[in-house]
Amino acid sequence: MVSHAHRGTTSSALTRLNVNAARLLGIPPTGYAHLLGTAPEHLNDDRYRPPAVTSIRIAELATVHAPWTEVALLLAQQSDIGSLGVWDYLITSAPTPLEGIRDAAVYLAAVVDTSTDDLRITEDGNRVTLSHLNRADLAHEAACAVRACALGLYLRRLSEAAQRPLVPLHVALAAEAPRRHDALIELYGTRAIEFGAPISSITFRTADLTAPTPHAQPGLSAVLRRHADQTLATAVPLYGWLDLFRSALASVPDEAGPALSTVARRMAVSPRTLQRRLDEHGTTWSAEAEAVRRDRVSRLLHTTGLSIDAIAARSGYADARALRRAVRRWYGTTPAALRRAGHPHGDALEPAR
């Protein structure tokens, strides 16, 4: 499941990986902490998808501080299984490593921006080649690091799936030969590395990727694919200041109506500055707060068995009558009719609390 809503964004897990590498390289946080998606509430919440440019800028900073070969190795070494979420387990839990990497290619959007990155699998008799294409607007050194790391990550996950070190037959990098190859030899476990290739790729023996994955559980791959679909369906892309504001607004607990001062504090600005920024983005505090209330009321009506009075209290309304007036204004109907319309097939509701 790849939506246009995911374009231009990556997973927060990928951003965390880049931020962690920056820390290990000794890059001061002042160089990247201002980037959208690096705030703790976004960086540590897998629902959010920071802009791809955030990871790009951090990668560019990294290659200023260290050779691209060492940055690629560091990123791959820090990518422990599970660090990239469900995408990792799609590879390691499939019946064979080859089936796992096929699933990973289908769900590449769970990690990267698929408008710029692509994983292609070519099967040719006794060889399987994985090609990673990267068309993002990166500085040359950073692009080299990203492509080299991607191949190293595929190798690491496939080896973890096979539960033994896999040695590639050949590695090709769309990069000029560096002065030293040590980091790349360590990354790939081979000296068979070609430079100046049109596309970065890594080639394996088919037999290595088609042997059964040890301890694979029947049906688990289907469960993981559904989980990946759900992850993408519920993702919250972050594109700009207004997205940051709306995520802060939505994070106010359901039991309390959204307060301007609370949201302003979460965004580290004064209430007056917050209102001015909203005006600059063509909206107002009252309109945004109303939208959050509307979404919460609709969700509570459609997913719980709470009474109208209880929903009114949870949504910040004085009483059920005020809630009914709001629902009439939004939808031209009553809360009861809206609830019935949302469950035409009699879906079960959560029990009232």
SULVENKA-V430750 format. One line per field, one symbol per residue. phi: phi as a letter, one per 20 degrees, with the letter a starting at -180 (. if undefined). psi: psi as a letter, one per 30 degrees, with the letter a starting at -180 (. if undefined). A space follows every 10 residues. Layout:
BEGIN
phi=???
psi=???
END
This chain:
BEGIN
phi=.cdffefncc fffffgffff ffffemfggf ebfeffoefg fdfdcffecf fgffffffff ffffebgfff fffffffeef gnfdmfggfg fedfgcgfff ffffffdgff cdeffcdbdd dddcmeccdd dddcdfedfg fffffffffg fffgffffff fflafedffa cccebffffc dgfffffdmb efdddmffcf bcdcfgffed fgfgmfdgnf ffffffffgf gffdfdfdda gfffffffff efggfdffdg ffffffelcf gfffffffff embcffffff ffggfffgff feccdfffff ffffdnefaf ffffffffff dmbegfffff ffcfdmgfdf ffd
psi=jjlfffkgll lfeeeeeeee eeeffgkkff ffffkkffke feegjfekjl kefeeeeeee eefeflkfee eeeeeeefil kffgbfeefe effleleeee feeeeehfff eljgffkkkk kkkicgkkkk kjkjglille eeeeeeeeee eeeeeeeeee efhlkkjlek kkkillklek feeeeeefgl fikklglekk lkklkeefff kkkkgkkkfe eeeeeeeeee eeegkjkjfa eeeeeeeeef fkkefkkkke eeeeefghll eeeeeeeeef gglleeeeee eeeeeeeeee efglgkleee eeefgglele eeeeeeeeee fgaleeeeee ffifghkklk kk.
END
